């Protein structure tokens, strides 16, 4: 799997070469790293590299795949840019100019949880649906405040790439209302 990781003004190319249990072999801008990578809690990881131990905490922040990262000595913000993030960013740009938005799945998967129903008012960033794909769960959120016009899937249902999940309607009235 290949990613781009944005850290301040730096964009690093990260590729996962192999993942066997806790052993992870990655390259960062072509340089290879063998890591012992263990999840120790929600958003907390222990990373061992060349007999050095690092505790890392990842806190999601508003955005497609943005995190506040804390280590013992440093704190910084990173953004993971993978195929899904690029797709979602392009969809968000298209949708920002429209009065309606179709939330679609960028990849095939299975609907794990449906978080809204038709007629629900939603806030910007509110979760709409959770899709499981390739052993990972992705939560799809409302890009803007609005109202759920149509839910096109059910929990447990398999979905295809680019399949419509939820249709939202944006309006000044919906954005300004409390609900």
Rosetta blueprint (number, residue, H / E / L):
1 X L
2 X E
3 X E
4 X E
5 X E
6 X E
7 X E
8 X L
9 X L
10 X E
11 X E
12 X E
13 X E
14 X E
15 X E
16 X E
17 X E
18 X E
19 X E
20 X E
21 X L
22 X L
23 X E
24 X E
25 X E
26 X E
27 X E
28 X E
29 X L
30 X L
31 X E
32 X E
33 X E
34 X E
35 X E
36 X E
37 X E
38 X E
39 X E
40 X E
41 X E
42 X L
43 X L
44 X E
45 X E
46 X E
47 X E
48 X E
49 X E
50 X L
51 X L
52 X E
53 X E
54 X E
55 X E
56 X E
57 X E
58 X E
59 X E
60 X E
61 X E
62 X L
63 X L
64 X L
65 X L
66 X E
67 X E
68 X E
69 X E
70 X E
71 X L
72 X L
73 X L
74 X L
75 X E
76 X E
77 X E
78 X E
79 X E
80 X E
81 X E
82 X L
83 X H
84 X H
85 X H
86 X H
87 X H
88 X H
89 X H
90 X H
91 X H
92 X H
93 X H
94 X H
95 X H
96 X H
97 X L
98 X L
99 X L
100 X E
101 X E
102 X E
103 X E
104 X E
105 X L
106 X L
107 X L
108 X L
109 X E
110 X E
111 X E
112 X E
113 X E
114 X E
115 X L
116 X L
117 X L
118 X L
119 X L
120 X L
121 X E
122 X E
123 X L
124 X L
125 X L
126 X L
127 X E
128 X E
129 X E
130 X E
131 X E
132 X E
133 X E
134 X L
135 X L
136 X E
137 X E
138 X E
139 X E
140 X E
141 X E
142 X L
143 X L
144 X L
145 X L
146 X E
147 X E
148 X E
149 X E
150 X E
151 X E
152 X L
153 X L
154 X L
155 X L
156 X L
157 X L
158 X E
159 X E
160 X L
161 X L
162 X L
163 X L
164 X E
165 X E
166 X E
167 X E
168 X E
169 X E
170 X L
171 X L
172 X H
173 X H
174 X H
175 X H
176 X H
177 X L
178 X L
179 X L
